[in-house]
Amino acid sequence: MSDAERAALGAAQERLLAALVGGAEPPPGFDPERIRIQAQALLAKHARVHAETPAPAPRRARLLAFRAGRAARKLRPAEPSAADGDAR
């Protein structure tokens, strides 16, 4: 693999990762619905792993509540903004 091919592959992987965990648009050639479903599955897995990881007893309830709220915010569709209207 040439350096140019390696760089192109790395850039494509970065775009895919950004779509899966960062909410970015899927790269060309990927089904947006499948990327959305996989992103939700990864978020659920992340929450499950953290829920199963023991934390010190006094902090555990606060930590789980914080993470659950954060996960719920990530799964909600974003509210339309003024920038969305400008883009149309």
PDB file of N, CA, C and O in Angstrom:
ATOM      1  N   MET A   1       0.859  -1.175   0.000  1.00  0.00           N
ATOM      2  CA  MET A   1       0.000   0.000   0.000  1.00  0.00           C
ATOM      3  C   MET A   1       0.901   1.232   0.000  1.00  0.00           C
ATOM      4  O   MET A   1       1.832   1.341   0.798  1.00  0.00           O
ATOM      5  N   SER A   2       0.605   2.150  -0.908  1.00  0.00           N
ATOM      6  CA  SER A   2       1.407   3.368  -1.006  1.00  0.00           C
ATOM      7  C   SER A   2       1.043   4.326   0.126  1.00  0.00           C
ATOM      8  O   SER A   2       0.034   4.153   0.811  1.00  0.00           O
ATOM      9  N   ASP A   3       1.879   5.330   0.304  1.00  0.00           N
ATOM     10  CA  ASP A   3       1.601   6.334   1.332  1.00  0.00           C
ATOM     11  C   ASP A   3       0.303   7.080   1.038  1.00  0.00           C
ATOM     12  O   ASP A   3      -0.455   7.397   1.954  1.00  0.00           O
ATOM     13  N   ALA A   4       0.048   7.359  -0.238  1.00  0.00           N
ATOM     14  CA  ALA A   4      -1.183   8.065  -0.614  1.00  0.00           C
ATOM     15  C   ALA A   4      -2.413   7.204  -0.319  1.00  0.00           C
ATOM     16  O   ALA A   4      -3.422   7.707   0.176  1.00  0.00           O
ATOM     17  N   GLU A   5      -2.328   5.911  -0.623  1.00  0.00           N
ATOM     18  CA  GLU A   5      -3.445   5.003  -0.340  1.00  0.00           C
ATOM     19  C   GLU A   5      -3.676   4.884   1.159  1.00  0.00           C
ATOM     20  O   GLU A   5      -4.815   4.861   1.625  1.00  0.00           O
ATOM     21  N   ARG A   6      -2.589   4.809   1.901  1.00  0.00           N
ATOM     22  CA  ARG A   6      -2.695   4.714   3.363  1.00  0.00           C
ATOM     23  C   ARG A   6      -3.339   5.981   3.931  1.00  0.00           C
ATOM     24  O   ARG A   6      -4.178   5.905   4.828  1.00  0.00           O
ATOM     25  N   ALA A   7      -2.949   7.132   3.413  1.00  0.00           N
ATOM     26  CA  ALA A   7      -3.522   8.399   3.881  1.00  0.00           C
ATOM     27  C   ALA A   7      -5.011   8.481   3.538  1.00  0.00           C
ATOM     28  O   ALA A   7      -5.813   8.936   4.353  1.00  0.00           O
ATOM     29  N   ALA A   8      -5.377   8.040   2.335  1.00  0.00           N
ATOM     30  CA  ALA A   8      -6.790   8.058   1.931  1.00  0.00           C
ATOM     31  C   ALA A   8      -7.612   7.117   2.803  1.00  0.00           C
ATOM     32  O   ALA A   8      -8.724   7.457   3.208  1.00  0.00           O
ATOM     33  N   LEU A   9      -7.074   5.942   3.091  1.00  0.00           N
ATOM     34  CA  LEU A   9      -7.768   4.989   3.956  1.00  0.00           C
ATOM     35  C   LEU A   9      -7.939   5.575   5.354  1.00  0.00           C
ATOM     36  O   LEU A   9      -9.009   5.460   5.952  1.00  0.00           O
ATOM     37  N   GLY A  10      -6.891   6.200   5.872  1.00  0.00           N
ATOM     38  CA  GLY A  10      -6.972   6.817   7.196  1.00  0.00           C
ATOM     39  C   GLY A  10      -8.030   7.906   7.257  1.00  0.00           C
ATOM     40  O   GLY A  10      -8.765   8.010   8.239  1.00  0.00           O
ATOM     41  N   ALA A  11      -8.107   8.719   6.206  1.00  0.00           N
ATOM     42  CA  ALA A  11      -9.111   9.788   6.160  1.00  0.00           C
ATOM     43  C   ALA A  11     -10.521   9.201   6.108  1.00  0.00           C
ATOM     44  O   ALA A  11     -11.431   9.706   6.767  1.00  0.00           O
ATOM     45  N   ALA A  12     -10.700   8.136   5.325  1.00  0.00           N
ATOM     46  CA  ALA A  12     -12.015   7.485   5.239  1.00  0.00           C
ATOM     47  C   ALA A  12     -12.404   6.881   6.587  1.00  0.00           C
ATOM     48  O   ALA A  12     -13.563   6.959   6.996  1.00  0.00           O
ATOM     49  N   GLN A  13     -11.443   6.285   7.266  1.00  0.00           N
ATOM     50  CA  GLN A  13     -11.727   5.702   8.584  1.00  0.00           C
ATOM     51  C   GLN A  13     -12.097   6.790   9.588  1.00  0.00           C
ATOM     52  O   GLN A  13     -12.983   6.592  10.419  1.00  0.00           O
ATOM     53  N   GLU A  14     -11.428   7.928   9.515  1.00  0.00           N
ATOM     54  CA  GLU A  14     -11.757   9.039  10.412  1.00  0.00           C
ATOM     55  C   GLU A  14     -13.184   9.526  10.180  1.00  0.00           C
ATOM     56  O   GLU A  14     -13.908   9.801  11.137  1.00  0.00           O
ATOM     57  N   ARG A  15     -13.594   9.634   8.914  1.00  0.00           N
ATOM     58  CA  ARG A  15     -14.961  10.073   8.600  1.00  0.00           C
ATOM     59  C   ARG A  15     -15.988   9.065   9.114  1.00  0.00           C
ATOM     60  O   ARG A  15     -17.034   9.452   9.635  1.00  0.00           O
ATOM     61  N   LEU A  16     -15.687   7.771   8.968  1.00  0.00           N
ATOM     62  CA  LEU A  16     -16.607   6.745   9.450  1.00  0.00           C
ATOM     63  C   LEU A  16     -16.703   6.786  10.973  1.00  0.00           C
ATOM     64  O   LEU A  16     -17.799   6.708  11.527  1.00  0.00           O
ATOM     65  N   LEU A  17     -15.573   6.907  11.643  1.00  0.00           N
ATOM     66  CA  LEU A  17     -15.569   6.976  13.103  1.00  0.00           C
ATOM     67  C   LEU A  17     -16.325   8.211  13.592  1.00  0.00           C
ATOM     68  O   LEU A  17     -17.078   8.139  14.563  1.00  0.00           O
ATOM     69  N   ALA A  18     -16.123   9.339  12.919  1.00  0.00           N
ATOM     70  CA  ALA A  18     -16.839  10.563  13.302  1.00  0.00           C
ATOM     71  C   ALA A  18     -18.345  10.380  13.149  1.00  0.00           C
ATOM     72  O   ALA A  18     -19.119  10.903  13.951  1.00  0.00           O
ATOM     73  N   ALA A  19     -18.758   9.648  12.136  1.00  0.00           N
ATOM     74  CA  ALA A  19     -20.190   9.388  11.943  1.00  0.00           C
ATOM     75  C   ALA A  19     -20.729   8.451  13.017  1.00  0.00           C
ATOM     76  O   ALA A  19     -21.858   8.620  13.478  1.00  0.00           O
ATOM     77  N   LEU A  20     -19.934   7.473  13.415  1.00  0.00           N
ATOM     78  CA  LEU A  20     -20.395   6.482  14.392  1.00  0.00           C
ATOM     79  C   LEU A  20     -20.436   7.028  15.812  1.00  0.00           C
ATOM     80  O   LEU A  20     -21.364   6.723  16.562  1.00  0.00           O
ATOM     81  N   VAL A  21     -19.455   7.824  16.191  1.00  0.00           N
ATOM     82  CA  VAL A  21     -19.402   8.263  17.588  1.00  0.00           C
ATOM     83  C   VAL A  21     -19.528   9.768  17.775  1.00  0.00           C
ATOM     84  O   VAL A  21     -19.682  10.237  18.903  1.00  0.00           O
ATOM     85  N   GLY A  22     -19.466  10.523  16.702  1.00  0.00           N
ATOM     86  CA  GLY A  22     -19.509  11.970  16.840  1.00  0.00           C
ATOM     87  C   GLY A  22     -20.710  12.641  16.218  1.00  0.00           C
ATOM     88  O   GLY A  22     -20.848  13.862  16.298  1.00  0.00           O
ATOM     89  N   GLY A  23     -21.583  11.865  15.597  1.00  0.00           N
ATOM     90  CA  GLY A  23     -22.775  12.443  15.001  1.00  0.00           C
ATOM     91  C   GLY A  23     -22.547  13.134  13.671  1.00  0.00           C
ATOM     92  O   GLY A  23     -23.428  13.845  13.187  1.00  0.00           O
ATOM     93  N   ALA A  24     -21.381  12.937  13.069  1.00  0.00           N
ATOM     94  CA  ALA A  24     -21.098  13.553  11.769  1.00  0.00           C
ATOM     95  C   ALA A  24     -21.869  12.828  10.664  1.00  0.00           C
ATOM     96  O   ALA A  24     -22.395  11.734  10.867  1.00  0.00           O
ATOM     97  N   GLU A  25     -21.920  13.453   9.511  1.00  0.00           N
ATOM     98  CA  GLU A  25     -22.561  12.833   8.349  1.00  0.00           C
ATOM     99  C   GLU A  25     -21.770  11.594   7.938  1.00  0.00           C
ATOM    100  O   GLU A  25     -20.541  11.607   7.991  1.00  0.00           O
ATOM    101  N   PRO A  26     -22.450  10.525   7.529  1.00  0.00           N
ATOM    102  CA  PRO A  26     -21.737   9.329   7.066  1.00  0.00           C
ATOM    103  C   PRO A  26     -20.932   9.636   5.807  1.00  0.00           C
ATOM    104  O   PRO A  26     -21.338  10.466   4.994  1.00  0.00           O
ATOM    105  N   PRO A  27     -19.798   8.969   5.647  1.00  0.00           N
ATOM    106  CA  PRO A  27     -19.010   9.181   4.434  1.00  0.00           C
ATOM    107  C   PRO A  27     -19.755   8.654   3.207  1.00  0.00           C
ATOM    108  O   PRO A  27     -20.662   7.831   3.336  1.00  0.00           O
ATOM    109  N   PRO A  28     -19.378   9.120   2.032  1.00  0.00           N
ATOM    110  CA  PRO A  28     -20.022   8.640   0.804  1.00  0.00           C
ATOM    111  C   PRO A  28     -19.948   7.115   0.712  1.00  0.00           C
ATOM    112  O   PRO A  28     -18.941   6.503   1.065  1.00  0.00           O
ATOM    113  N   GLY A  29     -21.030   6.527   0.235  1.00  0.00           N
ATOM    114  CA  GLY A  29     -21.067   5.079   0.058  1.00  0.00           C
ATOM    115  C   GLY A  29     -21.631   4.319   1.245  1.00  0.00           C
ATOM    116  O   GLY A  29     -21.796   3.102   1.167  1.00  0.00           O
ATOM    117  N   PHE A  30     -21.931   5.004   2.345  1.00  0.00           N
ATOM    118  CA  PHE A  30     -22.485   4.352   3.528  1.00  0.00           C
ATOM    119  C   PHE A  30     -23.950   4.730   3.678  1.00  0.00           C
ATOM    120  O   PHE A  30     -24.331   5.877   3.445  1.00  0.00           O
ATOM    121  N   ASP A  31     -24.762   3.767   4.065  1.00  0.00           N
ATOM    122  CA  ASP A  31     -26.190   3.976   4.273  1.00  0.00           C
ATOM    123  C   ASP A  31     -26.384   4.755   5.578  1.00  0.00           C
ATOM    124  O   ASP A  31     -26.054   4.240   6.646  1.00  0.00           O
ATOM    125  N   PRO A  32     -26.908   5.977   5.517  1.00  0.00           N
ATOM    126  CA  PRO A  32     -27.069   6.788   6.726  1.00  0.00           C
ATOM    127  C   PRO A  32     -27.915   6.109   7.806  1.00  0.00           C
ATOM    128  O   PRO A  32     -27.628   6.253   8.995  1.00  0.00           O
ATOM    129  N   GLU A  33     -28.946   5.376   7.407  1.00  0.00           N
ATOM    130  CA  GLU A  33     -29.797   4.699   8.391  1.00  0.00           C
ATOM    131  C   GLU A  33     -29.017   3.609   9.122  1.00  0.00           C
ATOM    132  O   GLU A  33     -29.155   3.459  10.336  1.00  0.00           O
ATOM    133  N   ARG A  34     -28.214   2.860   8.405  1.00  0.00           N
ATOM    134  CA  ARG A  34     -27.424   1.803   9.053  1.00  0.00           C
ATOM    135  C   ARG A  34     -26.372   2.407   9.982  1.00  0.00           C
ATOM    136  O   ARG A  34     -26.108   1.865  11.056  1.00  0.00           O
ATOM    137  N   ILE A  35     -25.777   3.519   9.576  1.00  0.00           N
ATOM    138  CA  ILE A  35     -24.802   4.200  10.434  1.00  0.00           C
ATOM    139  C   ILE A  35     -25.499   4.691  11.700  1.00  0.00           C
ATOM    140  O   ILE A  35     -24.951   4.555  12.794  1.00  0.00           O
ATOM    141  N   ARG A  36     -26.706   5.264  11.568  1.00  0.00           N
ATOM    142  CA  ARG A  36     -27.453   5.750  12.736  1.00  0.00           C
ATOM    143  C   ARG A  36     -27.764   4.608  13.701  1.00  0.00           C
ATOM    144  O   ARG A  36     -27.613   4.755  14.914  1.00  0.00           O
ATOM    145  N   ILE A  37     -28.196   3.476  13.159  1.00  0.00           N
ATOM    146  CA  ILE A  37     -28.522   2.319  13.996  1.00  0.00           C
ATOM    147  C   ILE A  37     -27.273   1.819  14.712  1.00  0.00           C
ATOM    148  O   ILE A  37     -27.321   1.524  15.906  1.00  0.00           O
ATOM    149  N   GLN A  38     -26.164   1.722  13.998  1.00  0.00           N
ATOM    150  CA  GLN A  38     -24.923   1.251  14.611  1.00  0.00           C
ATOM    151  C   GLN A  38     -24.431   2.234  15.668  1.00  0.00           C
ATOM    152  O   GLN A  38     -23.921   1.819  16.709  1.00  0.00           O
ATOM    153  N   ALA A  39     -24.577   3.525  15.410  1.00  0.00           N
ATOM    154  CA  ALA A  39     -24.165   4.528  16.395  1.00  0.00           C
ATOM    155  C   ALA A  39     -24.975   4.379  17.681  1.00  0.00           C
ATOM    156  O   ALA A  39     -24.421   4.473  18.776  1.00  0.00           O
ATOM    157  N   GLN A  40     -26.277   4.148  17.556  1.00  0.00           N
ATOM    158  CA  GLN A  40     -27.113   3.942  18.746  1.00  0.00           C
ATOM    159  C   GLN A  40     -26.697   2.676  19.487  1.00  0.00           C
ATOM    160  O   GLN A  40     -26.680   2.653  20.718  1.00  0.00           O
ATOM    161  N   ALA A  41     -26.361   1.624  18.744  1.00  0.00           N
ATOM    162  CA  ALA A  41     -25.926   0.375  19.379  1.00  0.00           C
ATOM    163  C   ALA A  41     -24.619   0.588  20.136  1.00  0.00           C
ATOM    164  O   ALA A  41     -24.451   0.074  21.241  1.00  0.00           O
ATOM    165  N   LEU A  42     -23.698   1.341  19.549  1.00  0.00           N
ATOM    166  CA  LEU A  42     -22.429   1.617  20.231  1.00  0.00           C
ATOM    167  C   LEU A  42     -22.651   2.445  21.491  1.00  0.00           C
ATOM    168  O   LEU A  42     -22.011   2.207  22.515  1.00  0.00           O
ATOM    169  N   LEU A  43     -23.554   3.414  21.417  1.00  0.00           N
ATOM    170  CA  LEU A  43     -23.854   4.233  22.588  1.00  0.00           C
ATOM    171  C   LEU A  43     -24.473   3.384  23.698  1.00  0.00           C
ATOM    172  O   LEU A  43     -24.131   3.548  24.870  1.00  0.00           O
ATOM    173  N   ALA A  44     -25.380   2.479  23.333  1.00  0.00           N
ATOM    174  CA  ALA A  44     -26.000   1.591  24.323  1.00  0.00           C
ATOM    175  C   ALA A  44     -24.959   0.662  24.938  1.00  0.00           C
ATOM    176  O   ALA A  44     -24.977   0.414  26.144  1.00  0.00           O
ATOM    177  N   LYS A  45     -24.052   0.148  24.108  1.00  0.00           N
ATOM    178  CA  LYS A  45     -22.996  -0.728  24.624  1.00  0.00           C
ATOM    179  C   LYS A  45     -22.104   0.045  25.587  1.00  0.00           C
ATOM    180  O   LYS A  45     -21.736  -0.467  26.644  1.00  0.00           O
ATOM    181  N   HIS A  46     -21.760   1.262  25.226  1.00  0.00           N
ATOM    182  CA  HIS A  46     -20.923   2.106  26.085  1.00  0.00           C
ATOM    183  C   HIS A  46     -21.603   2.322  27.441  1.00  0.00           C
ATOM    184  O   HIS A  46     -20.967   2.204  28.488  1.00  0.00           O
ATOM    185  N   ALA A  47     -22.893   2.639  27.411  1.00  0.00           N
ATOM    186  CA  ALA A  47     -23.635   2.855  28.657  1.00  0.00           C
ATOM    187  C   ALA A  47     -23.697   1.579  29.488  1.00  0.00           C
ATOM    188  O   ALA A  47     -23.565   1.617  30.711  1.00  0.00           O
ATOM    189  N   ARG A  48     -23.900   0.436  28.808  1.00  0.00           N
ATOM    190  CA  ARG A  48     -23.984  -0.842  29.521  1.00  0.00           C
ATOM    191  C   ARG A  48     -22.651  -1.186  30.186  1.00  0.00           C
ATOM    192  O   ARG A  48     -22.623  -1.619  31.338  1.00  0.00           O
ATOM    193  N   VAL A  49     -21.562  -0.994  29.468  1.00  0.00           N
ATOM    194  CA  VAL A  49     -20.241  -1.302  30.030  1.00  0.00           C
ATOM    195  C   VAL A  49     -19.974  -0.429  31.248  1.00  0.00           C
ATOM    196  O   VAL A  49     -19.476  -0.911  32.265  1.00  0.00           O
ATOM    197  N   HIS A  50     -20.307   0.862  31.148  1.00  0.00           N
ATOM    198  CA  HIS A  50     -20.085   1.749  32.287  1.00  0.00           C
ATOM    199  C   HIS A  50     -21.010   1.412  33.447  1.00  0.00           C
ATOM    200  O   HIS A  50     -20.625   1.554  34.607  1.00  0.00           O
ATOM    201  N   ALA A  51     -22.212   0.971  33.151  1.00  0.00           N
ATOM    202  CA  ALA A  51     -23.139   0.596  34.221  1.00  0.00           C
ATOM    203  C   ALA A  51     -22.644  -0.642  34.960  1.00  0.00           C
ATOM    204  O   ALA A  51     -22.884  -0.797  36.157  1.00  0.00           O
ATOM    205  N   GLU A  52     -21.954  -1.518  34.241  1.00  0.00           N
ATOM    206  CA  GLU A  52     -21.451  -2.750  34.852  1.00  0.00           C
ATOM    207  C   GLU A  52     -20.115  -2.550  35.555  1.00  0.00           C
ATOM    208  O   GLU A  52     -19.678  -3.415  36.315  1.00  0.00           O
ATOM    209  N   THR A  53     -19.469  -1.424  35.310  1.00  0.00           N
ATOM    210  CA  THR A  53     -18.178  -1.148  35.930  1.00  0.00           C
ATOM    211  C   THR A  53     -18.416  -0.608  37.328  1.00  0.00           C
ATOM    212  O   THR A  53     -19.090   0.407  37.500  1.00  0.00           O
ATOM    213  N   PRO A  54     -17.864  -1.286  38.328  1.00  0.00           N
ATOM    214  CA  PRO A  54     -18.105  -0.817  39.692  1.00  0.00           C
ATOM    215  C   PRO A  54     -17.476   0.554  39.941  1.00  0.00           C
ATOM    216  O   PRO A  54     -16.340   0.813  39.543  1.00  0.00           O
ATOM    217  N   ALA A  55     -18.215   1.404  40.590  1.00  0.00           N
ATOM    218  CA  ALA A  55     -17.724   2.706  41.025  1.00  0.00           C
ATOM    219  C   ALA A  55     -17.843   2.726  42.543  1.00  0.00           C
ATOM    220  O   ALA A  55     -18.593   1.933  43.113  1.00  0.00           O
ATOM    221  N   PRO A  56     -17.125   3.607  43.195  1.00  0.00           N
ATOM    222  CA  PRO A  56     -17.288   3.700  44.649  1.00  0.00           C
ATOM    223  C   PRO A  56     -18.768   3.918  44.986  1.00  0.00           C
ATOM    224  O   PRO A  56     -19.444   4.717  44.338  1.00  0.00           O
ATOM    225  N   ALA A  57     -19.254   3.221  45.980  1.00  0.00           N
ATOM    226  CA  ALA A  57     -20.682   3.192  46.318  1.00  0.00           C
ATOM    227  C   ALA A  57     -21.346   4.567  46.405  1.00  0.00           C
ATOM    228  O   ALA A  57     -22.413   4.733  45.813  1.00  0.00           O
ATOM    229  N   PRO A  58     -20.794   5.556  47.097  1.00  0.00           N
ATOM    230  CA  PRO A  58     -21.497   6.835  47.216  1.00  0.00           C
ATOM    231  C   PRO A  58     -21.664   7.565  45.879  1.00  0.00           C
ATOM    232  O   PRO A  58     -22.625   8.313  45.697  1.00  0.00           O
ATOM    233  N   ARG A  59     -20.745   7.351  44.960  1.00  0.00           N
ATOM    234  CA  ARG A  59     -20.799   8.078  43.691  1.00  0.00           C
ATOM    235  C   ARG A  59     -21.573   7.339  42.613  1.00  0.00           C
ATOM    236  O   ARG A  59     -21.968   7.941  41.615  1.00  0.00           O
ATOM    237  N   ARG A  60     -21.792   6.058  42.796  1.00  0.00           N
ATOM    238  CA  ARG A  60     -22.352   5.233  41.720  1.00  0.00           C
ATOM    239  C   ARG A  60     -23.703   5.752  41.208  1.00  0.00           C
ATOM    240  O   ARG A  60     -23.900   5.843  39.996  1.00  0.00           O
ATOM    241  N   ALA A  61     -24.624   6.091  42.098  1.00  0.00           N
ATOM    242  CA  ALA A  61     -25.955   6.547  41.676  1.00  0.00           C
ATOM    243  C   ALA A  61     -25.858   7.852  40.890  1.00  0.00           C
ATOM    244  O   ALA A  61     -26.506   8.002  39.855  1.00  0.00           O
ATOM    245  N   ARG A  62     -25.048   8.799  41.379  1.00  0.00           N
ATOM    246  CA  ARG A  62     -24.895  10.072  40.662  1.00  0.00           C
ATOM    247  C   ARG A  62     -24.258   9.855  39.296  1.00  0.00           C
ATOM    248  O   ARG A  62     -24.661  10.466  38.307  1.00  0.00           O
ATOM    249  N   LEU A  63     -23.264   8.984  39.254  1.00  0.00           N
ATOM    250  CA  LEU A  63     -22.557   8.714  38.009  1.00  0.00           C
ATOM    251  C   LEU A  63     -23.487   8.073  36.980  1.00  0.00           C
ATOM    252  O   LEU A  63     -23.492   8.475  35.816  1.00  0.00           O
ATOM    253  N   LEU A  64     -24.265   7.088  37.395  1.00  0.00           N
ATOM    254  CA  LEU A  64     -25.188   6.425  36.470  1.00  0.00           C
ATOM    255  C   LEU A  64     -26.269   7.389  35.983  1.00  0.00           C
ATOM    256  O   LEU A  64     -26.644   7.352  34.811  1.00  0.00           O
ATOM    257  N   ALA A  65     -26.770   8.244  36.862  1.00  0.00           N
ATOM    258  CA  ALA A  65     -27.786   9.220  36.458  1.00  0.00           C
ATOM    259  C   ALA A  65     -27.211  10.207  35.445  1.00  0.00           C
ATOM    260  O   ALA A  65     -27.870  10.554  34.465  1.00  0.00           O
ATOM    261  N   PHE A  66     -25.986  10.653  35.684  1.00  0.00           N
ATOM    262  CA  PHE A  66     -25.330  11.573  34.754  1.00  0.00           C
ATOM    263  C   PHE A  66     -25.154  10.922  33.391  1.00  0.00           C
ATOM    264  O   PHE A  66     -25.463  11.531  32.367  1.00  0.00           O
ATOM    265  N   ARG A  67     -24.663   9.700  33.371  1.00  0.00           N
ATOM    266  CA  ARG A  67     -24.427   9.007  32.100  1.00  0.00           C
ATOM    267  C   ARG A  67     -25.736   8.711  31.373  1.00  0.00           C
ATOM    268  O   ARG A  67     -25.802   8.807  30.147  1.00  0.00           O
ATOM    269  N   ALA A  68     -26.766   8.355  32.115  1.00  0.00           N
ATOM    270  CA  ALA A  68     -28.059   8.079  31.479  1.00  0.00           C
ATOM    271  C   ALA A  68     -28.616   9.348  30.842  1.00  0.00           C
ATOM    272  O   ALA A  68     -29.142   9.304  29.730  1.00  0.00           O
ATOM    273  N   GLY A  69     -28.505  10.466  31.532  1.00  0.00           N
ATOM    274  CA  GLY A  69     -28.971  11.732  30.971  1.00  0.00           C
ATOM    275  C   GLY A  69     -28.178  12.130  29.748  1.00  0.00           C
ATOM    276  O   GLY A  69     -28.736  12.639  28.776  1.00  0.00           O
ATOM    277  N   ARG A  70     -26.887  11.900  29.792  1.00  0.00           N
ATOM    278  CA  ARG A  70     -26.028  12.231  28.655  1.00  0.00           C
ATOM    279  C   ARG A  70     -26.379  11.363  27.451  1.00  0.00           C
ATOM    280  O   ARG A  70     -26.445  11.852  26.324  1.00  0.00           O
ATOM    281  N   ALA A  71     -26.603  10.075  27.696  1.00  0.00           N
ATOM    282  CA  ALA A  71     -26.970   9.166  26.603  1.00  0.00           C
ATOM    283  C   ALA A  71     -28.311   9.575  26.009  1.00  0.00           C
ATOM    284  O   ALA A  71     -28.485   9.547  24.790  1.00  0.00           O
ATOM    285  N   ALA A  72     -29.253   9.951  26.854  1.00  0.00           N
ATOM    286  CA  ALA A  72     -30.571  10.352  26.360  1.00  0.00           C
ATOM    287  C   ALA A  72     -30.470  11.608  25.498  1.00  0.00           C
ATOM    288  O   ALA A  72     -31.164  11.723  24.488  1.00  0.00           O
ATOM    289  N   ARG A  73     -29.607  12.551  25.892  1.00  0.00           N
ATOM    290  CA  ARG A  73     -29.438  13.770  25.093  1.00  0.00           C
ATOM    291  C   ARG A  73     -28.846  13.443  23.731  1.00  0.00           C
ATOM    292  O   ARG A  73     -29.214  14.062  22.732  1.00  0.00           O
ATOM    293  N   LYS A  74     -27.933  12.479  23.678  1.00  0.00           N
ATOM    294  CA  LYS A  74     -27.306  12.124  22.408  1.00  0.00           C
ATOM    295  C   LYS A  74     -28.288  11.434  21.477  1.00  0.00           C
ATOM    296  O   LYS A  74     -28.153  11.541  20.258  1.00  0.00           O
ATOM    297  N   LEU A  75     -29.267  10.733  22.018  1.00  0.00           N
ATOM    298  CA  LEU A  75     -30.212  10.002  21.181  1.00  0.00           C
ATOM    299  C   LEU A  75     -31.360  10.874  20.682  1.00  0.00           C
ATOM    300  O   LEU A  75     -32.032  10.518  19.714  1.00  0.00           O
ATOM    301  N   ARG A  76     -31.591  12.024  21.341  1.00  0.00           N
ATOM    302  CA  ARG A  76     -32.668  12.915  20.906  1.00  0.00           C
ATOM    303  C   ARG A  76     -32.250  13.648  19.641  1.00  0.00           C
ATOM    304  O   ARG A  76     -31.091  14.040  19.510  1.00  0.00           O
ATOM    305  N   PRO A  77     -33.171  13.836  18.716  1.00  0.00           N
ATOM    306  CA  PRO A  77     -32.828  14.627  17.535  1.00  0.00           C
ATOM    307  C   PRO A  77     -32.541  16.068  17.942  1.00  0.00           C
ATOM    308  O   PRO A  77     -33.161  16.594  18.866  1.00  0.00           O
ATOM    309  N   ALA A  78     -31.624  16.683  17.267  1.00  0.00           N
ATOM    310  CA  ALA A  78     -31.268  18.067  17.569  1.00  0.00           C
ATOM    311  C   ALA A  78     -32.413  18.990  17.172  1.00  0.00           C
ATOM    312  O   ALA A  78     -33.097  18.763  16.174  1.00  0.00           O
ATOM    313  N   GLU A  79     -32.606  20.027  17.966  1.00  0.00           N
ATOM    314  CA  GLU A  79     -33.612  21.035  17.641  1.00  0.00           C
ATOM    315  C   GLU A  79     -33.116  21.845  16.447  1.00  0.00           C
ATOM    316  O   GLU A  79     -31.923  22.132  16.353  1.00  0.00           O
ATOM    317  N   PRO A  80     -34.005  22.213  15.543  1.00  0.00           N
ATOM    318  CA  PRO A  80     -33.584  23.052  14.415  1.00  0.00           C
ATOM    319  C   PRO A  80     -33.029  24.378  14.928  1.00  0.00           C
ATOM    320  O   PRO A  80     -33.542  24.939  15.897  1.00  0.00           O
ATOM    321  N   SER A  81     -32.007  24.862  14.292  1.00  0.00           N
ATOM    322  CA  SER A  81     -31.404  26.125  14.702  1.00  0.00           C
ATOM    323  C   SER A  81     -31.488  27.122  13.555  1.00  0.00           C
ATOM    324  O   SER A  81     -31.896  26.781  12.445  1.00  0.00           O
ATOM    325  N   ALA A  82     -31.100  28.344  13.838  1.00  0.00           N
ATOM    326  CA  ALA A  82     -31.084  29.376  12.801  1.00  0.00           C
ATOM    327  C   ALA A  82     -30.140  28.983  11.675  1.00  0.00           C
ATOM    328  O   ALA A  82     -30.391  29.292  10.511  1.00  0.00           O
ATOM    329  N   ALA A  83     -29.060  28.306  12.022  1.00  0.00           N
ATOM    330  CA  ALA A  83     -28.103  27.876  11.003  1.00  0.00           C
ATOM    331  C   ALA A  83     -28.743  26.884  10.040  1.00  0.00           C
ATOM    332  O   ALA A  83     -28.421  26.881   8.852  1.00  0.00           O
ATOM    333  N   ASP A  84     -29.646  26.040  10.539  1.00  0.00           N
ATOM    334  CA  ASP A  84     -30.340  25.098   9.661  1.00  0.00           C
ATOM    335  C   ASP A  84     -31.161  25.851   8.620  1.00  0.00           C
ATOM    336  O   ASP A  84     -31.177  25.474   7.448  1.00  0.00           O
ATOM    337  N   GLY A  85     -31.832  26.898   9.038  1.00  0.00           N
ATOM    338  CA  GLY A  85     -32.626  27.688   8.110  1.00  0.00           C
ATOM    339  C   GLY A  85     -31.760  28.391   7.084  1.00  0.00           C
ATOM    340  O   GLY A  85     -32.136  28.502   5.917  1.00  0.00           O
ATOM    341  N   ASP A  86     -30.595  28.869   7.517  1.00  0.00           N
ATOM    342  CA  ASP A  86     -29.684  29.542   6.591  1.00  0.00           C
ATOM    343  C   ASP A  86     -29.152  28.590   5.538  1.00  0.00           C
ATOM    344  O   ASP A  86     -28.866  29.002   4.413  1.00  0.00           O
ATOM    345  N   ALA A  87     -29.017  27.323   5.891  1.00  0.00           N
ATOM    346  CA  ALA A  87     -28.439  26.342   4.974  1.00  0.00           C
ATOM    347  C   ALA A  87     -29.407  25.967   3.857  1.00  0.00           C
ATOM    348  O   ALA A  87     -28.991  25.445   2.823  1.00  0.00           O
ATOM    349  N   ARG A  88     -30.671  26.226   4.056  1.00  0.00           N
ATOM    350  CA  ARG A  88     -31.666  25.841   3.038  1.00  0.00           C
ATOM    351  C   ARG A  88     -31.733  26.823   1.928  1.00  0.00           C
ATOM    352  O   ARG A  88     -32.516  26.647   0.994  1.00  0.00           O
TER     353      ARG A  88
END
